[in-house]
Amino acid sequence: MTKRIFSGMQPTNQLQLGNYLGALKNWVSLQNEGDNECIFCVVDLHAITKTYDKEGLTQATREVAAAYIAAGIDTDKSTLFAQSSVPGHSQLMWLLATMAQMGKLSRMTQFKDKAGKNTEKAGLGLYSYPVLMAADILLYNATHVPVGEDQKQHLELARDLAATFNTRYDIEHFIQPEPYIMGAGTRVMSLRDGTQKMSKSAESDMTRINLTDDADTIAKKIKKAKTDAEPVPSSEGDFENRPEAKNLMTIYSALSGEDMNALFSQFGGKTFGEFKPALADVAVSHLEPITTRMNQLMEDPQEIDKILIKGGEKCNATRTTILTKKQWILWVFGKGKTC
Ligand code: TYM
C-alpha cells in the first residue's frame, strides 16, 4: 500500500536542530523510500495563534520552505505548500471542531505550556490549534505523520476525531493516521537545560542550534552547552540524573548515525572538553551544507513563492476531500446522525 505522508512546521522564528532531527530529516528519508506520496506544509495559520508581523510571517514562511528544500525535500517528488493557500484546512477544521471536546483540548500539554497560567486570556486559536492540526492531516487522508515526540498527544486527538467523524456521519471516510516518531532525535533538549525541550521560541538563542547558524556560532553554542563535572558516560546507566550529558550524546548519535554503544566506546571516560569539539565538527559538517543551500535559495524569494503557489494549486485541484466530494450541506442534513 502506498503510504501517504503528511507533516508540517510553523513559520515562527528560525528552525532549530530539534525540528531537523525530530522531523525534517525523517521526512527526507520517507520521501526517498518506496513509492510514498509526500505532502509537506508550512503551517502559517498555526503561526498566527500568537501576535505576529505580516512581513515577518511571509519571510519566515519562505525560510521554512527553503529549509525543507535545502534539507532534501525534492519538489518534483513531494508537494510543498503553505497551509493558508488551501481553504479546505480551515473548512474541515470547523466540522472537526463541532466534535472536539473541551475537556480533551484543555488537557493538551502544548496548550497548557503556551497559555501559561492565564488561560482566561489565551485565544481560541491557541486552544483549537490541535483541531486545525487534525484537519491538516485528515484533509489528505494521510496514513503516516512524521513528527517529534512532543506531537504525540496531538496525533492521538487527530485519530480520535477521525473515528468520531466516521461514526457521526456513518461513513468510513477518514483513515486513522499513524504517528511516525523515528530516529535518535525525537526529543532534542535545550543546550542550557537538559530537562527542557529545544525550542525555536525559547528566549535565549544559546539554548538551541538554528539551521541558519554559521560554523563559528554552532561551535560556540556547543562549547558553552551545559554539562556536569563527571566524565563522558560509558554506558546507559551513566546517563542517570545527567540529562545534559545524555542530550549532547543523543545529538551526536542522531547527526552522525552512529549508535550510542559506539559513542560509549569512543568517548566514554573522556572529558567534555574533548567531546564537545568532536560534536561541533559533526554538527557543522552535517548542517553547513543545509545552511549554505538555504541562504542560496533565500536569494531568490520569488522562486520559493512560485514553488509554494504551485503546491497549493495542486492541493486545491487534486485533493478531493469529503468537503468537495459530497454536496456538503445537503449531505450533512440528509445523512448526519444527531449527537
Ligand atoms: P513545530 O513547528 O512546533 O515543530 C515542527 C516539528 O518539529 C518537531 N520538534 C522537535 N522534535 C524533536 N526535538 C525537539 N526539541 C523538537 N521541537 C520541535 C515537532 O515535533 C514537529 O514535528 N503542531 C506542529 C505543526 C503541525 C503539524 C500539522 C505537524 C501543524 N499541523 C500536521 C504534522 C501534521 C508543530 O509542532 O510544529
Boltz pocket constraint, residues with backbone or C-beta under 6 A from the ligand:
constraints:
  - pocket:
      binder: B
      contacts: [[A, 6], [A, 7], [A, 8], [A, 9], [A, 10], [A, 11], [A, 17], [A, 18], [A, 19], [A, 20], [A, 21], [A, 22], [A, 23], [A, 43], [A, 46], [A, 132], [A, 133], [A, 134], [A, 136], [A, 137], [A, 145], [A, 146], [A, 147], [A, 148], [A, 149], [A, 150], [A, 151], [A, 154], [A, 185], [A, 186], [A, 187], [A, 188], [A, 189], [A, 197], [A, 198], [A, 199]]
      max_distance: 6.0
